[in-house]
Amino acid sequence: MRILHTMLRIGNLERSIKFYTEILGMKLLRQHDYPEGRFTLAFVGYGDELYHTALELTYNWDTEKYNIGDGFGHIAIEVDNAAKACDEIRKQEGNVVREAGPMKHGTTVIAFVEDPDGYRIELIERK
């Protein structure tokens, strides 16, 4: 068994695909419109879904914004250097909400960024 994907509801398909592909370096793996249901599914990730977990971006054509709620935490991505990753994300107008540094009560270096819909992504520095 393995985790296949995590689904996020998004308000603007093009903006979200651009963020995940151009700023976070993922690839658009597949995309399909469902006109009868008035939604589009786009899957992004770092590699083939046969071997890697993906993000499913669900764009409901009639909804521009969602309340994220307080139950969702974040998505985590491993990076070589969290500070450098923050600098690169900021250069591309990404939103860094916590600069790179040790996690509270620990030594692992982390940072947080937000996607265009306000979902948090934790950058965890590889040890």
Sequence and secondary structure as in RCSB ss.txt:
>XXXX:A:sequence
MRILHTMLRIGNLERSIKFYTEILGMKLLRQHDYPEGRFTLAFVGYGDELYHTALELTYNWDTEKYNIGDGFGHI
AIEVDNAAKACDEIRKQEGNVVREAGPMKHGTTVIAFVEDPDGYRIELIERK
>XXXX:A:secstr
    EEEEEES HHHHHHIIIIIS  EEEEEEEETTTTEEEEEEESS TTTS EEEEEEETT       SS   E
EEEES HHHHHHHHHHTT EEEEEEEE TTS  EEEEEE TTS EEEEEE  
